């Protein structure tokens, strides 16, 4: 976008944690806070800081037309919520969906033929450190794709996909991925407790180790495999641990099975 502010009018359907987090990032790239209208039955806690900065709120869709509509409601209420948006749309209104399991065809059937971007963000978007997989239909031209990239990048990195089917794999790897990492912190801390560490200390050690290792991966020029080798001294403590984790029945097959289960469930939700 060449650093220019976006003057588009944005309707955000859903003011929960994810929607509010996205809107917080938009304040830096949109020309006016008042260009954002959040549609939600209630102005809940996540929205309050935004409203204080001039973002608008309404319980129902007003008699206005918007350049961009972002769908950030729970998937189970999408079918009921979408028809009310029709009066707010032009033929070239860009629709961006962050609702899991709802396909572009699902949205098109309810809103008509529009430029649509289907995305899968993850929860680190709440602090601007997420990553979003995105797929655009054929009606999204280069300008609209740039606009979508700018809005999504306000919450973290953006990766454009070659096919909508890849969304399911993104769900398994990064969409559900933060939960895998949180579980690892729980397990590491629990192991520390069993070895005699105080619970609070064990958890801090696990949290900072995971957060620090993640930041190192992002900043280092080496691939994760090389970083792993760098900290693995021959016949040392790390090697002893990795021999367990990298065994034939270790972490790799278990995580592959977990990701496959997430992908399968994502595909099932797309059929609902």
N, C-alpha and C positions, 0 to 999 in steps of 0.2 A: 504493500500500500504506500511505499515511499515515505512513511512517517506522517502522512496527511491524516487528519481526523476524519472519521466516517460520519457523514451527516444523515445516514439512514435512520428511519423510524423502526424501532425493534419492539415486537410484542413477545414477551416471555410467558409462556403458559406453564405455570408451576413455580412457586416461590419457596420451595423447600431448600435443603442444604445445597444440593448440586446446582439448582437454578440460581440461587442467591450467590454462590461462589462464582459462577460464570459471569453474572451481572456485575460483580465487584471488579472483575478484570476489564469489563467493557467501559467502565468509567474513564479509563485512561485513553481509550481509542475512539470513543464516540464524541461528537462535537458538543452535545448537551446531555446532561443526566436525564432531563425531561423527555429525551427521545426514547427512553426505555419505559415501557409500560408492562408491569407484572400483573398477570391475571391469576388470582388465587382467592379462594373463598375467604381466607383470613390473611391479614398482614402479620404473619408470625414472627418469631424472634429473629430468624435469619434475615428477614427483610428490613428490620428496623434501621440498621446503619445506612442502608441504601436509600430509604425514604428520607432520612435526615439530610442526604446529599442531593435530593431533588428528583430521584427516581419516582415515577408515578405508580399507583396501585389501584386496581379495580377488582371487584368480585366477579364481574361478568364482562364479556367482550363489548366494548363501547362501539358507537357508530363512527369508526375511524378505519382508514386503510393504512396498512403497514408495508414497508419494504422488505422486512425480514420477520419471520415467525420462528421462534425456537420452542420446540416441544420438550418440556422437562417434567412431565407428569409421570406418575407410575403407569407401567404398561397396561395394567388391568382396567384403568379408567380412560385409556386413549380412545376407544371406540365411541364412548359416550361424549367425550370432550371435544373431539375434532369437528363435528358438524357446526357447532356454534362459531367456529372461526371463519367460515366461508365469507361472510360479509366484509371481513377485514382483509381479504386477499385480492390482489390483482393477478392477472395471468403470469406476470413475471416476479411475483413475490417469492423470495427465497425461503424455503422451509428447511430448517435444520432440526433433526430429531436426535435426542440422546436417550430415548426410551428403548430399553433392552427388549429384544425379541420381536419388535414391530418392523416389518419390512417396508420398503419403498412402495411396493404394490398395495400393502395395507393402507398406507397413508393416501396414495393416489385414489384408491376406491372411495375414500371418504371426503377428500378435498378437491379432487380433480387433477388434471395434468398440470403439474407445476415443477419448477426446478427444485429438487429435493436432495438434501445431503443427509445420509444416515450415518450416525457416529456411535462409537463406543468409547466413552471416557473412563477414567477410573478415579477412585476417591482421593488420591493426592491432588486432584484438581482443586480440592477445597483450600489448599494452601498455595495454589499456583504451580504445583510440581507434578501435575498429572501427565498422562500421555493419552492421546485420542487417536483411534483408528477411524478413518472417514472414507465413505464412498459416495460419489455423486452420480446422479442419473444424467442422461444425455442432454437434458435441458439446462444443466448448469454450465454456463459458458466460462471463459477464462476470468472475466471480471467478477462474476459471482463466486467462483472458486477462490479467488484472492480474498474476497470479502469474508467468506466462510473461514478461510485459513486464519485471517486476522482475529475473528471472534473466538475461534477455538483455541488459538495460540495464547490468548489471555489467561488460559487455565493450565498451560504447559505445552509440551511438544505435540506436534500433529504429524501423523503418517497417513498419506493417501493410499488407498487400496485399489487394486486393479479390478476386483469383482466384489459384489455384495456378499457372496458366499464366504469371503475371507473374514467378515465380521464375526462369525462364530469362532474362528480360531483366535481372533483378537480377544474375544470374551474369555476364552480359556487361559490365555497367556497373561494379558494385562488387565482385562476388565475385572476378573475375579482374583488376579494375582496378588493385590495387596493383602487379601485375607491369608494367603499362603505365608507371606512374610510375617504377618502378625502372629500366626500360629507358631512359626519358628521362634519368634521372641518368647512366646509363652513356654514352649518346650525347653528352650535353652535356659530360661530362668528357673523353671521347675527342676531341671537337672542340677543347676547350681545350688538350689535349696537342699536337694538330697545330699550334696557334698558338703553341706554345713554352712553355706552362705546365708546371711539374713535375706528374707524375701525381697525387701526393697533394694538392697544392693544387687542381688542377682538380676532383678528386672532392669535396673539401670545399666548394668554391664551388657545385658542382651540388647537393650534398646540402642545404646550408643554404638555397640559393635555393628549392628545391622545398618543403622543410619550412616555411620562413618564409612563402612564398606561400600554402601550404595553410592555415596558421594564420590568416593575414590574411583569407582567404576566409571562414573560420568566424566570425571576430570582427567583420568589417566589416558595415555595414548595406547597402552597395552590392552589386549582383549582380556575378558574375565579369566579364560584358561591360563593365560600367562601370569596374571595377577595371582592366581591360585598357586602356580608353580613358584612364584617369587617368595611366597611366605611358607613354603613347604621344604623344610630342611630334611635332607636324607636321614632316615631313622630317627626323626624328631617327633615331637608331640603332635604336630599337625598331620604328619604322615600317618601316624597311628590312628588318628581320628578319621582321616580320609579313606583309609583302607576299609573302614566300616561303611562309610557313606557311599563309597564308589564300588562296593561289592555288587555282584550280580543281582542280589536281592536288596540293594541299598536304596539310596535316594532317587536315582534316575528312573527306575521302573515305577516306583510309587508315585512320583510327580507326574510322569507321563500318563499314568492311569487316572490321576486326579484331574489333569487338564482335559483328557478325553471325556471324562464324565461331565465336566462343565460345558464342553463343546456340544455334546449330545443333548444336554438340557437346553442349551441355547437354540438348537435346531428344533426341538420340540416346542419351545415357546413361540417360535416363528410360525408354527402351524396352527396355533390357537386362534 
